[in-house]
Amino acid sequence: MRENPPPSALSPGDFVRHPGRPDWGLGQIQSMIGHRITVNFENAGKVVIDGSVIELEPAEPPLP
């Protein structure tokens, strides 16, 4: 049986924030496989998020 993609419009390369962990800072999505979303956060490093449990918040990219 095939998993459905996470119910969001996010994709690799997008910037996000974790709603429950603001201390992790800005994150960038590295990959998405099913509901598993790998995000590289500025203060927490790479974290795998279960997209069926946590809805990441879209964020603006950092200014150059």
Jmol script that loads the backbone (N, CA, C; Angstrom):
load data "model"
ATOM      1  N   MET A   1       0.841  -1.182   0.000  1.00  0.00           N
ATOM      2  CA  MET A   1       0.000   0.000   0.000  1.00  0.00           C
ATOM      3  C   MET A   1       0.885   1.243   0.000  1.00  0.00           C
ATOM      4  N   ARG A   2       0.535   2.192  -0.820  1.00  0.00           N
ATOM      5  CA  ARG A   2       1.328   3.407  -0.979  1.00  0.00           C
ATOM      6  C   ARG A   2       0.895   4.494  -0.015  1.00  0.00           C
ATOM      7  N   GLU A   3       1.868   5.206   0.569  1.00  0.00           N
ATOM      8  CA  GLU A   3       1.543   6.320   1.466  1.00  0.00           C
ATOM      9  C   GLU A   3       1.151   7.543   0.659  1.00  0.00           C
ATOM     10  N   ASN A   4       0.230   8.329   1.213  1.00  0.00           N
ATOM     11  CA  ASN A   4      -0.116   9.606   0.589  1.00  0.00           C
ATOM     12  C   ASN A   4       0.922  10.640   0.992  1.00  0.00           C
ATOM     13  N   PRO A   5       1.196  11.627   0.135  1.00  0.00           N
ATOM     14  CA  PRO A   5       2.137  12.677   0.514  1.00  0.00           C
ATOM     15  C   PRO A   5       1.583  13.504   1.663  1.00  0.00           C
ATOM     16  N   PRO A   6       2.458  14.205   2.389  1.00  0.00           N
ATOM     17  CA  PRO A   6       1.984  15.053   3.481  1.00  0.00           C
ATOM     18  C   PRO A   6       0.979  16.082   2.980  1.00  0.00           C
ATOM     19  N   PRO A   7       0.003  16.433   3.801  1.00  0.00           N
ATOM     20  CA  PRO A   7      -1.042  17.362   3.361  1.00  0.00           C
ATOM     21  C   PRO A   7      -0.580  18.813   3.420  1.00  0.00           C
ATOM     22  N   SER A   8       0.397  19.149   2.630  1.00  0.00           N
ATOM     23  CA  SER A   8       0.868  20.531   2.603  1.00  0.00           C
ATOM     24  C   SER A   8       1.469  20.819   1.241  1.00  0.00           C
ATOM     25  N   ALA A   9       1.767  22.064   1.006  1.00  0.00           N
ATOM     26  CA  ALA A   9       2.342  22.467  -0.267  1.00  0.00           C
ATOM     27  C   ALA A   9       3.851  22.650  -0.148  1.00  0.00           C
ATOM     28  N   LEU A  10       4.460  22.083   0.882  1.00  0.00           N
ATOM     29  CA  LEU A  10       5.900  22.229   1.078  1.00  0.00           C
ATOM     30  C   LEU A  10       6.666  21.295   0.157  1.00  0.00           C
ATOM     31  N   SER A  11       7.893  21.693  -0.170  1.00  0.00           N
ATOM     32  CA  SER A  11       8.749  20.843  -0.997  1.00  0.00           C
ATOM     33  C   SER A  11      10.211  21.090  -0.609  1.00  0.00           C
ATOM     34  N   PRO A  12      11.111  20.170  -0.998  1.00  0.00           N
ATOM     35  CA  PRO A  12      12.530  20.359  -0.674  1.00  0.00           C
ATOM     36  C   PRO A  12      13.031  21.721  -1.142  1.00  0.00           C
ATOM     37  N   GLY A  13      13.817  22.358  -0.276  1.00  0.00           N
ATOM     38  CA  GLY A  13      14.335  23.696  -0.561  1.00  0.00           C
ATOM     39  C   GLY A  13      13.551  24.784   0.138  1.00  0.00           C
ATOM     40  N   ASP A  14      12.300  24.481   0.535  1.00  0.00           N
ATOM     41  CA  ASP A  14      11.476  25.479   1.218  1.00  0.00           C
ATOM     42  C   ASP A  14      12.001  25.722   2.631  1.00  0.00           C
ATOM     43  N   PHE A  15      11.784  26.932   3.127  1.00  0.00           N
ATOM     44  CA  PHE A  15      12.163  27.290   4.493  1.00  0.00           C
ATOM     45  C   PHE A  15      10.945  27.156   5.392  1.00  0.00           C
ATOM     46  N   VAL A  16      11.171  26.635   6.601  1.00  0.00           N
ATOM     47  CA  VAL A  16      10.083  26.362   7.526  1.00  0.00           C
ATOM     48  C   VAL A  16      10.504  26.646   8.965  1.00  0.00           C
ATOM     49  N   ARG A  17       9.516  26.646   9.837  1.00  0.00           N
ATOM     50  CA  ARG A  17       9.749  26.709  11.281  1.00  0.00           C
ATOM     51  C   ARG A  17       8.903  25.612  11.922  1.00  0.00           C
ATOM     52  N   HIS A  18       9.427  25.029  13.015  1.00  0.00           N
ATOM     53  CA  HIS A  18       8.692  24.018  13.773  1.00  0.00           C
ATOM     54  C   HIS A  18       7.821  24.755  14.781  1.00  0.00           C
ATOM     55  N   PRO A  19       6.501  24.561  14.743  1.00  0.00           N
ATOM     56  CA  PRO A  19       5.616  25.337  15.618  1.00  0.00           C
ATOM     57  C   PRO A  19       5.852  25.104  17.113  1.00  0.00           C
ATOM     58  N   GLY A  20       6.320  23.929  17.486  1.00  0.00           N
ATOM     59  CA  GLY A  20       6.535  23.629  18.892  1.00  0.00           C
ATOM     60  C   GLY A  20       7.955  23.860  19.380  1.00  0.00           C
ATOM     61  N   ARG A  21       8.865  24.176  18.461  1.00  0.00           N
ATOM     62  CA  ARG A  21      10.269  24.358  18.825  1.00  0.00           C
ATOM     63  C   ARG A  21      10.845  25.615  18.175  1.00  0.00           C
ATOM     64  N   PRO A  22      10.367  26.794  18.570  1.00  0.00           N
ATOM     65  CA  PRO A  22      10.889  28.034  17.971  1.00  0.00           C
ATOM     66  C   PRO A  22      12.390  28.211  18.202  1.00  0.00           C
ATOM     67  N   ASP A  23      12.917  27.561  19.267  1.00  0.00           N
ATOM     68  CA  ASP A  23      14.347  27.666  19.562  1.00  0.00           C
ATOM     69  C   ASP A  23      15.213  26.978  18.498  1.00  0.00           C
ATOM     70  N   TRP A  24      14.620  26.126  17.673  1.00  0.00           N
ATOM     71  CA  TRP A  24      15.382  25.478  16.598  1.00  0.00           C
ATOM     72  C   TRP A  24      15.718  26.459  15.482  1.00  0.00           C
ATOM     73  N   GLY A  25      14.981  27.569  15.401  1.00  0.00           N
ATOM     74  CA  GLY A  25      15.246  28.581  14.388  1.00  0.00           C
ATOM     75  C   GLY A  25      14.708  28.193  13.019  1.00  0.00           C
ATOM     76  N   LEU A  26      15.221  28.857  12.031  1.00  0.00           N
ATOM     77  CA  LEU A  26      14.808  28.646  10.651  1.00  0.00           C
ATOM     78  C   LEU A  26      15.347  27.316  10.137  1.00  0.00           C
ATOM     79  N   GLY A  27      14.511  26.598   9.411  1.00  0.00           N
ATOM     80  CA  GLY A  27      14.933  25.324   8.838  1.00  0.00           C
ATOM     81  C   GLY A  27      14.695  25.292   7.347  1.00  0.00           C
ATOM     82  N   GLN A  28      15.468  24.461   6.659  1.00  0.00           N
ATOM     83  CA  GLN A  28      15.269  24.275   5.220  1.00  0.00           C
ATOM     84  C   GLN A  28      15.028  22.791   4.968  1.00  0.00           C
ATOM     85  N   ILE A  29      13.960  22.486   4.231  1.00  0.00           N
ATOM     86  CA  ILE A  29      13.619  21.102   3.933  1.00  0.00           C
ATOM     87  C   ILE A  29      14.676  20.509   3.008  1.00  0.00           C
ATOM     88  N   GLN A  30      15.235  19.369   3.419  1.00  0.00           N
ATOM     89  CA  GLN A  30      16.248  18.672   2.634  1.00  0.00           C
ATOM     90  C   GLN A  30      15.610  17.600   1.753  1.00  0.00           C
ATOM     91  N   SER A  31      14.652  16.838   2.333  1.00  0.00           N
ATOM     92  CA  SER A  31      13.982  15.794   1.561  1.00  0.00           C
ATOM     93  C   SER A  31      12.626  15.484   2.182  1.00  0.00           C
ATOM     94  N   MET A  32      11.764  14.889   1.362  1.00  0.00           N
ATOM     95  CA  MET A  32      10.441  14.472   1.810  1.00  0.00           C
ATOM     96  C   MET A  32      10.150  13.111   1.201  1.00  0.00           C
ATOM     97  N   ILE A  33       9.964  12.109   2.068  1.00  0.00           N
ATOM     98  CA  ILE A  33       9.627  10.760   1.615  1.00  0.00           C
ATOM     99  C   ILE A  33       8.400  10.339   2.410  1.00  0.00           C
ATOM    100  N   GLY A  34       7.257  10.303   1.741  1.00  0.00           N
ATOM    101  CA  GLY A  34       6.014  10.036   2.455  1.00  0.00           C
ATOM    102  C   GLY A  34       5.778  11.132   3.469  1.00  0.00           C
ATOM    103  N   HIS A  35       5.585  10.736   4.722  1.00  0.00           N
ATOM    104  CA  HIS A  35       5.363  11.718   5.794  1.00  0.00           C
ATOM    105  C   HIS A  35       6.660  12.099   6.501  1.00  0.00           C
ATOM    106  N   ARG A  36       7.783  11.488   6.096  1.00  0.00           N
ATOM    107  CA  ARG A  36       9.074  11.793   6.726  1.00  0.00           C
ATOM    108  C   ARG A  36       9.709  12.995   6.033  1.00  0.00           C
ATOM    109  N   ILE A  37       9.895  14.055   6.794  1.00  0.00           N
ATOM    110  CA  ILE A  37      10.457  15.298   6.255  1.00  0.00           C
ATOM    111  C   ILE A  37      11.778  15.563   6.975  1.00  0.00           C
ATOM    112  N   THR A  38      12.873  15.609   6.223  1.00  0.00           N
ATOM    113  CA  THR A  38      14.173  15.917   6.810  1.00  0.00           C
ATOM    114  C   THR A  38      14.417  17.409   6.653  1.00  0.00           C
ATOM    115  N   VAL A  39      14.637  18.065   7.800  1.00  0.00           N
ATOM    116  CA  VAL A  39      14.818  19.518   7.820  1.00  0.00           C
ATOM    117  C   VAL A  39      16.145  19.841   8.488  1.00  0.00           C
ATOM    118  N   ASN A  40      16.902  20.754   7.902  1.00  0.00           N
ATOM    119  CA  ASN A  40      18.150  21.225   8.501  1.00  0.00           C
ATOM    120  C   ASN A  40      17.853  22.556   9.189  1.00  0.00           C
ATOM    121  N   PHE A  41      17.781  22.521  10.544  1.00  0.00           N
ATOM    122  CA  PHE A  41      17.490  23.719  11.330  1.00  0.00           C
ATOM    123  C   PHE A  41      18.789  24.400  11.730  1.00  0.00           C
ATOM    124  N   GLU A  42      18.772  25.742  11.776  1.00  0.00           N
ATOM    125  CA  GLU A  42      19.980  26.499  12.090  1.00  0.00           C
ATOM    126  C   GLU A  42      20.501  26.233  13.498  1.00  0.00           C
ATOM    127  N   ASN A  43      19.637  25.920  14.464  1.00  0.00           N
ATOM    128  CA  ASN A  43      20.091  25.711  15.839  1.00  0.00           C
ATOM    129  C   ASN A  43      19.960  24.270  16.320  1.00  0.00           C
ATOM    130  N   ALA A  44      19.450  23.370  15.481  1.00  0.00           N
ATOM    131  CA  ALA A  44      19.245  21.981  15.915  1.00  0.00           C
ATOM    132  C   ALA A  44      19.843  20.973  14.942  1.00  0.00           C
ATOM    133  N   GLY A  45      20.349  21.445  13.790  1.00  0.00           N
ATOM    134  CA  GLY A  45      20.901  20.520  12.804  1.00  0.00           C
ATOM    135  C   GLY A  45      19.792  19.783  12.063  1.00  0.00           C
ATOM    136  N   LYS A  46      20.150  18.614  11.491  1.00  0.00           N
ATOM    137  CA  LYS A  46      19.177  17.845  10.709  1.00  0.00           C
ATOM    138  C   LYS A  46      18.256  17.067  11.632  1.00  0.00           C
ATOM    139  N   VAL A  47      16.961  17.225  11.380  1.00  0.00           N
ATOM    140  CA  VAL A  47      15.933  16.560  12.180  1.00  0.00           C
ATOM    141  C   VAL A  47      14.924  15.944  11.217  1.00  0.00           C
ATOM    142  N   VAL A  48      14.507  14.705  11.501  1.00  0.00           N
ATOM    143  CA  VAL A  48      13.460  14.067  10.706  1.00  0.00           C
ATOM    144  C   VAL A  48      12.132  14.292  11.424  1.00  0.00           C
ATOM    145  N   ILE A  49      11.192  14.895  10.709  1.00  0.00           N
ATOM    146  CA  ILE A  49       9.883  15.251  11.250  1.00  0.00           C
ATOM    147  C   ILE A  49       8.836  14.328  10.641  1.00  0.00           C
ATOM    148  N   ASP A  50       7.887  13.885  11.454  1.00  0.00           N
ATOM    149  CA  ASP A  50       6.748  13.115  10.946  1.00  0.00           C
ATOM    150  C   ASP A  50       5.677  14.122  10.539  1.00  0.00           C
ATOM    151  N   GLY A  51       5.534  14.330   9.243  1.00  0.00           N
ATOM    152  CA  GLY A  51       4.602  15.319   8.718  1.00  0.00           C
ATOM    153  C   GLY A  51       3.144  14.991   8.975  1.00  0.00           C
ATOM    154  N   SER A  52       2.841  13.730   9.376  1.00  0.00           N
ATOM    155  CA  SER A  52       1.459  13.386   9.702  1.00  0.00           C
ATOM    156  C   SER A  52       1.120  13.799  11.134  1.00  0.00           C
ATOM    157  N   VAL A  53       2.157  14.162  11.926  1.00  0.00           N
ATOM    158  CA  VAL A  53       1.954  14.576  13.313  1.00  0.00           C
ATOM    159  C   VAL A  53       2.213  16.071  13.490  1.00  0.00           C
ATOM    160  N   ILE A  54       3.282  16.588  12.871  1.00  0.00           N
ATOM    161  CA  ILE A  54       3.680  17.983  13.007  1.00  0.00           C
ATOM    162  C   ILE A  54       3.466  18.701  11.680  1.00  0.00           C
ATOM    163  N   GLU A  55       2.764  19.826  11.709  1.00  0.00           N
ATOM    164  CA  GLU A  55       2.610  20.631  10.497  1.00  0.00           C
ATOM    165  C   GLU A  55       3.594  21.790  10.573  1.00  0.00           C
ATOM    166  N   LEU A  56       4.636  21.702   9.782  1.00  0.00           N
ATOM    167  CA  LEU A  56       5.654  22.745   9.757  1.00  0.00           C
ATOM    168  C   LEU A  56       5.056  24.031   9.190  1.00  0.00           C
ATOM    169  N   GLU A  57       5.537  25.164   9.692  1.00  0.00           N
ATOM    170  CA  GLU A  57       5.041  26.460   9.238  1.00  0.00           C
ATOM    171  C   GLU A  57       5.962  27.010   8.162  1.00  0.00           C
ATOM    172  N   PRO A  58       5.424  27.374   7.004  1.00  0.00           N
ATOM    173  CA  PRO A  58       6.257  28.001   5.968  1.00  0.00           C
ATOM    174  C   PRO A  58       6.890  29.276   6.506  1.00  0.00           C
ATOM    175  N   ALA A  59       8.116  29.568   6.062  1.00  0.00           N
ATOM    176  CA  ALA A  59       8.844  30.763   6.511  1.00  0.00           C
ATOM    177  C   ALA A  59       9.506  31.418   5.318  1.00  0.00           C
ATOM    178  N   GLU A  60       9.797  32.692   5.484  1.00  0.00           N
ATOM    179  CA  GLU A  60      10.498  33.435   4.447  1.00  0.00           C
ATOM    180  C   GLU A  60      11.974  33.034   4.442  1.00  0.00           C
ATOM    181  N   PRO A  61      12.594  32.938   3.264  1.00  0.00           N
ATOM    182  CA  PRO A  61      14.025  32.652   3.228  1.00  0.00           C
ATOM    183  C   PRO A  61      14.824  33.782   3.857  1.00  0.00           C
ATOM    184  N   PRO A  62      16.010  33.478   4.372  1.00  0.00           N
ATOM    185  CA  PRO A  62      16.825  34.545   4.970  1.00  0.00           C
ATOM    186  C   PRO A  62      17.267  35.562   3.915  1.00  0.00           C
ATOM    187  N   LEU A  63      17.464  36.772   4.353  1.00  0.00           N
ATOM    188  CA  LEU A  63      17.945  37.816   3.430  1.00  0.00           C
ATOM    189  C   LEU A  63      19.405  37.552   3.105  1.00  0.00           C
ATOM    190  N   PRO A  64      19.817  37.828   1.863  1.00  0.00           N
ATOM    191  CA  PRO A  64      21.203  37.597   1.470  1.00  0.00           C
ATOM    192  C   PRO A  64      22.172  38.512   2.178  1.00  0.00           C
TER     193      PRO A  64
END
end "model"
wireframe off; spacefill off
backbone 0.3
color backbone group
